[in-house]
Amino acid sequence: MDALEALMTTRAMRRFTTDDVSDEMVATCLRAAQQAPSGGNVQALQYVVVRAPEVKAAVAAAYLAAWDRYERVLGAPPSFRTPDDEASWRRTKAASDHLAHHLDDVPIIVLFLLPVIPWTPSDDEGPIDIGPLYASAYPAVQNFCVAARALGLGTTVTTVIRCETEAVRDAVGFPEGWEIVALVPVGRPSGRFGLARRKPVEALTHWDRWGQKRR
Ligand SMILES: Cc1cc2nc3c(=O)[nH]c(=O)nc-3n(C[C@H](O)[C@H](O)[C@H](O)COP(=O)(O)O)c2cc1C
């Protein structure tokens, strides 16, 4: 598949068939993740591929607890710009809820783990903001998702699980000093890939100076 087509049609897929995903396919996506850039080429990420039913069940239970907690405080926006925006918000919420209640059935869950390491250097003037370590994680997560798309697999970047980190640590046994930066379900999507709704990029792009737009 053409790289641009894979990029443009990678979107959150939260409903999956029960078709299996081979270890080789997962390995291909992980190789793509590992090729992503990282600050100073630190390559700090590690990955946990969860396939075993009992481990998956424990991770899925933690995810559901995290989602339930988040959903209780996730009110609808006070207003929507258009009926389409409202419909889209409701679809996303329903799909997120579906994922939370069916994560157990997804063939593969991949955890992206980052060590908690000192990252901000200092000099005589104080800390030097060179960007957060997290910035070195998400290019890999997205590479993984785009590679999966190219193989016909659906994924969603999720982070709500962070509020249940300890339950996941227990389930998969990752050590203290590591944190979850993403949990990505992987499966054959039951829906179709396509171009997701987005704000028009022209309206958000400034040329040379803030406020100078080209339409
Ligand atoms: C940093 C990040 C965190 C996210 N966390 C969650 C999550 O916890 N649960 C979930 O269902 N979706 C999560 N998403 C998916 C977004 O809701 C989704 O990418 C967005 O609604 C756009 O979806 P679309 O590409 O299908 O239009 C997350 C996405 C990102 C980039």
The ligand as an SDF file (V2000), in Angstrom:
LIG
                    3D

 31 33  0  0  0  0  0  0  0  0999 V2000
   -3.0620   10.4320   23.0670 C   0  0  0  0  0  0  0  0  0  0  0  0
   -4.3610    9.7270   22.7140 C   0  0  0  0  0  0  0  0  0  0  0  0
   -5.0940    9.1070   23.7110 C   0  0  0  0  0  0  0  0  0  0  0  0
   -6.2800    8.4230   23.4000 C   0  0  0  0  0  0  0  0  0  0  0  0
   -6.9330    7.7220   24.3820 N   0  0  0  0  0  0  0  0  0  0  0  0
   -8.0100    6.9800   24.0690 C   0  0  0  0  0  0  0  0  0  0  0  0
   -8.6080    6.1440   25.0370 C   0  0  0  0  0  0  0  0  0  0  0  0
   -8.1520    6.0450   26.1730 O   0  0  0  0  0  0  0  0  0  0  0  0
   -9.6850    5.3920   24.6580 N   0  0  0  0  0  0  0  0  0  0  0  0
  -10.1880    5.4410   23.3880 C   0  0  0  0  0  0  0  0  0  0  0  0
  -11.1620    4.7360   23.1070 O   0  0  0  0  0  0  0  0  0  0  0  0
   -9.6400    6.2230   22.4430 N   0  0  0  0  0  0  0  0  0  0  0  0
   -8.5630    6.9930   22.7450 C   0  0  0  0  0  0  0  0  0  0  0  0
   -7.9450    7.7470   21.7810 N   0  0  0  0  0  0  0  0  0  0  0  0
   -8.4670    7.7200   20.4010 C   0  0  0  0  0  0  0  0  0  0  0  0
   -9.0970    9.0590   19.9950 C   0  0  0  0  0  0  0  0  0  0  0  0
  -10.3550    9.1990   20.6030 O   0  0  0  0  0  0  0  0  0  0  0  0
   -9.2030    9.0800   18.4690 C   0  0  0  0  0  0  0  0  0  0  0  0
   -7.8960    9.0230   17.9320 O   0  0  0  0  0  0  0  0  0  0  0  0
   -9.8890   10.3190   17.9510 C   0  0  0  0  0  0  0  0  0  0  0  0
  -11.2200   10.3750   18.4150 O   0  0  0  0  0  0  0  0  0  0  0  0
   -9.9110   10.3810   16.4220 C   0  0  0  0  0  0  0  0  0  0  0  0
  -10.5370    9.2230   15.9420 O   0  0  0  0  0  0  0  0  0  0  0  0
  -10.6780    8.9990   14.3370 P   0  0  0  0  0  0  0  0  0  0  0  0
   -9.2820    8.9750   13.7880 O   0  0  0  0  0  0  0  0  0  0  0  0
  -11.3710    7.7000   14.1520 O   0  0  0  0  0  0  0  0  0  0  0  0
  -11.4550   10.1790   13.8250 O   0  0  0  0  0  0  0  0  0  0  0  0
   -6.7660    8.4310   22.0710 C   0  0  0  0  0  0  0  0  0  0  0  0
   -6.0140    9.0460   21.0560 C   0  0  0  0  0  0  0  0  0  0  0  0
   -4.8220    9.6680   21.3730 C   0  0  0  0  0  0  0  0  0  0  0  0
   -4.0010   10.2840   20.2460 C   0  0  0  0  0  0  0  0  0  0  0  0
  1  2  1  0
  2  3  1  0
  2 30  2  0
  3  4  2  0
  4  5  1  0
  4 28  1  0
  5  6  2  0
  6  7  1  0
  6 13  1  0
  7  8  2  0
  7  9  1  0
  9 10  1  0
 10 11  2  0
 10 12  1  0
 12 13  2  0
 13 14  1  0
 14 15  1  0
 14 28  1  0
 15 16  1  0
 16 17  1  0
 16 18  1  0
 18 19  1  0
 18 20  1  0
 20 21  1  0
 20 22  1  0
 22 23  1  0
 23 24  1  0
 24 25  2  0
 24 26  1  0
 24 27  1  0
 28 29  2  0
 29 30  1  0
 30 31  1  0
M  END
$$$$
